[in-house]
Amino acid sequence: MERLFGTFKQQIRKIIVEDGMALSQRLAEFQFWYNAIRPHQNLKGQTPDEIWHGKAIPRSKNWTYVEFWNGVLQGFYARE
């Protein structure tokens, strides 16, 4: 849990959040990026979503580049 908050604080400092609605949107984007896109070293390169749902690391050829927060959060998402 501490790593989650550490990563969030490190990334959120790089952007300006205008108001409460914008913060809610940024939190949702961060949650998706952190759980579905960002590989975790402690999970042997898998995402929390892959572990939770029992999925292997995707071997898909149908990857989508995903970017949030003007490029602060980015990565590739395997579409099924």
Short mmCIF file of the C-alpha atoms (twelve columns), coordinates in Angstrom:
data_MODEL
# 
_entry.id   MODEL 
# 
loop_
_atom_site.group_PDB 
_atom_site.id 
_atom_site.type_symbol 
_atom_site.label_atom_id 
_atom_site.label_alt_id 
_atom_site.label_comp_id 
_atom_site.label_asym_id 
_atom_site.label_seq_id 
_atom_site.Cartn_x 
_atom_site.Cartn_y 
_atom_site.Cartn_z 
_atom_site.pdbx_PDB_model_num 
ATOM 1  C CA . MET A 1  0.000   0.000   0.000   1 
ATOM 2  C CA . GLU A 2  2.861   2.381   0.780   1 
ATOM 3  C CA . ARG A 3  4.269   1.887   -2.717  1 
ATOM 4  C CA . LEU A 4  0.909   2.788   -4.218  1 
ATOM 5  C CA . PHE A 5  0.767   6.075   -2.326  1 
ATOM 6  C CA . GLY A 6  4.439   6.774   -2.970  1 
ATOM 7  C CA . THR A 7  3.959   6.275   -6.697  1 
ATOM 8  C CA . PHE A 8  0.784   8.376   -6.673  1 
ATOM 9  C CA . LYS A 9  2.435   11.266  -4.814  1 
ATOM 10 C CA . GLN A 10 5.478   11.151  -7.078  1 
ATOM 11 C CA . GLN A 11 3.316   11.342  -10.212 1 
ATOM 12 C CA . ILE A 12 0.590   13.774  -9.053  1 
ATOM 13 C CA . ARG A 13 3.237   16.402  -8.239  1 
ATOM 14 C CA . LYS A 14 3.985   16.626  -11.965 1 
ATOM 15 C CA . ILE A 15 0.563   17.997  -12.915 1 
ATOM 16 C CA . ILE A 16 -1.889  20.699  -11.900 1 
ATOM 17 C CA . VAL A 17 -5.276  19.522  -10.647 1 
ATOM 18 C CA . GLU A 18 -7.840  22.275  -11.155 1 
ATOM 19 C CA . ASP A 19 -10.649 21.214  -8.808  1 
ATOM 20 C CA . GLY A 20 -12.390 18.321  -7.080  1 
ATOM 21 C CA . MET A 21 -13.969 16.975  -10.266 1 
ATOM 22 C CA . ALA A 22 -10.593 16.978  -11.990 1 
ATOM 23 C CA . LEU A 23 -9.082  15.190  -8.994  1 
ATOM 24 C CA . SER A 24 -11.744 12.462  -9.215  1 
ATOM 25 C CA . GLN A 25 -10.936 11.989  -12.902 1 
ATOM 26 C CA . ARG A 26 -7.189  11.907  -12.234 1 
ATOM 27 C CA . LEU A 27 -7.687  9.308   -9.480  1 
ATOM 28 C CA . ALA A 28 -9.673  7.065   -11.849 1 
ATOM 29 C CA . GLU A 29 -6.983  7.397   -14.528 1 
ATOM 30 C CA . PHE A 30 -4.236  6.624   -12.023 1 
ATOM 31 C CA . GLN A 31 -6.108  3.579   -10.740 1 
ATOM 32 C CA . PHE A 32 -6.471  2.183   -14.275 1 
ATOM 33 C CA . TRP A 33 -2.824  2.906   -15.130 1 
ATOM 34 C CA . TYR A 34 -1.496  1.455   -11.865 1 
ATOM 35 C CA . ASN A 35 -3.603  -1.726  -11.948 1 
ATOM 36 C CA . ALA A 36 -3.931  -2.513  -15.659 1 
ATOM 37 C CA . ILE A 37 -0.994  -0.935  -17.484 1 
ATOM 38 C CA . ARG A 38 2.019   -0.518  -15.225 1 
ATOM 39 C CA . PRO A 39 4.045   -3.739  -14.816 1 
ATOM 40 C CA . HIS A 40 5.192   -4.321  -11.234 1 
ATOM 41 C CA . GLN A 41 8.651   -5.654  -10.437 1 
ATOM 42 C CA . ASN A 42 7.396   -7.492  -7.342  1 
ATOM 43 C CA . LEU A 43 4.781   -9.224  -9.508  1 
ATOM 44 C CA . LYS A 44 7.458   -10.443 -11.952 1 
ATOM 45 C CA . GLY A 45 6.468   -7.966  -14.634 1 
ATOM 46 C CA . GLN A 46 2.735   -8.512  -14.382 1 
ATOM 47 C CA . THR A 47 0.096   -5.970  -13.491 1 
ATOM 48 C CA . PRO A 48 -2.125  -6.298  -10.419 1 
ATOM 49 C CA . ASP A 49 -5.097  -6.935  -12.740 1 
ATOM 50 C CA . GLU A 50 -3.284  -9.841  -14.407 1 
ATOM 51 C CA . ILE A 51 -2.514  -11.386 -11.021 1 
ATOM 52 C CA . TRP A 52 -6.027  -10.782 -9.649  1 
ATOM 53 C CA . HIS A 53 -7.726  -12.318 -12.696 1 
ATOM 54 C CA . GLY A 54 -5.171  -15.136 -13.109 1 
ATOM 55 C CA . LYS A 55 -4.011  -13.988 -16.542 1 
ATOM 56 C CA . ALA A 56 -0.581  -14.668 -17.993 1 
ATOM 57 C CA . ILE A 57 1.504   -11.800 -19.328 1 
ATOM 58 C CA . PRO A 58 -0.270  -10.910 -22.588 1 
ATOM 59 C CA . ARG A 59 1.297   -12.062 -25.816 1 
ATOM 60 C CA . SER A 60 -1.211  -10.030 -27.803 1 
ATOM 61 C CA . LYS A 61 -0.350  -8.313  -31.042 1 
ATOM 62 C CA . ASN A 62 -3.199  -5.909  -30.431 1 
ATOM 63 C CA . TRP A 63 -1.517  -3.374  -28.123 1 
ATOM 64 C CA . THR A 64 -2.864  0.107   -27.518 1 
ATOM 65 C CA . TYR A 65 -0.654  2.959   -26.342 1 
ATOM 66 C CA . VAL A 66 -2.275  4.672   -23.355 1 
ATOM 67 C CA . GLU A 67 -1.331  8.072   -21.993 1 
ATOM 68 C CA . PHE A 68 -2.783  10.099  -19.132 1 
ATOM 69 C CA . TRP A 69 -1.839  13.347  -17.439 1 
ATOM 70 C CA . ASN A 70 -0.112  14.809  -20.520 1 
ATOM 71 C CA . GLY A 71 2.269   11.876  -20.756 1 
ATOM 72 C CA . VAL A 72 3.119   11.523  -17.055 1 
ATOM 73 C CA . LEU A 73 1.332   8.159   -16.953 1 
ATOM 74 C CA . GLN A 74 1.878   6.037   -20.040 1 
ATOM 75 C CA . GLY A 75 2.235   2.491   -21.228 1 
ATOM 76 C CA . PHE A 76 0.804   -0.204  -23.454 1 
ATOM 77 C CA . TYR A 77 -2.442  -2.036  -22.855 1 
ATOM 78 C CA . ALA A 78 -3.108  -5.439  -24.438 1 
ATOM 79 C CA . ARG A 79 -6.588  -5.537  -25.885 1 
ATOM 80 C CA . GLU A 80 -8.229  -8.916  -25.823 1 
# 
